[in-house]
Amino acid sequence: MTETLRPRTPTRLLDVDALRGFALFGILVVNLAYFASDYPFHLVADPAHGSWLDDSVEFGSDCCSR
């Protein structure tokens, strides 16, 4: 009787998994302020973000995302 060999499953790289988890955590931290505010969900400008620096960052992110 012959035995059939099962293909070996590749081992996971724990460093890559840790890096992926760190990246997901970073995305969560960055988006917490957006999720905590009601203004974006009601499509109203947030009065706390009206300085020239906020406008510059918004302009830069709008230009780069197109």
Contacts in CASP RR format, 6 or more apart in sequence:
PFRMAT RR
TARGET T0000
AUTHOR 0000-0000-0000
METHOD contacts of the structure
MODEL  1
MTETLRPRTPTRLLDVDALRGFALFGILVVNLAYFASDYPFHLVADPAHG
SWLDDSVEFGSDCCSR
34 40 0 8 1.000
37 46 0 8 1.000
39 45 0 8 1.000
39 46 0 8 1.000
40 46 0 8 1.000
END
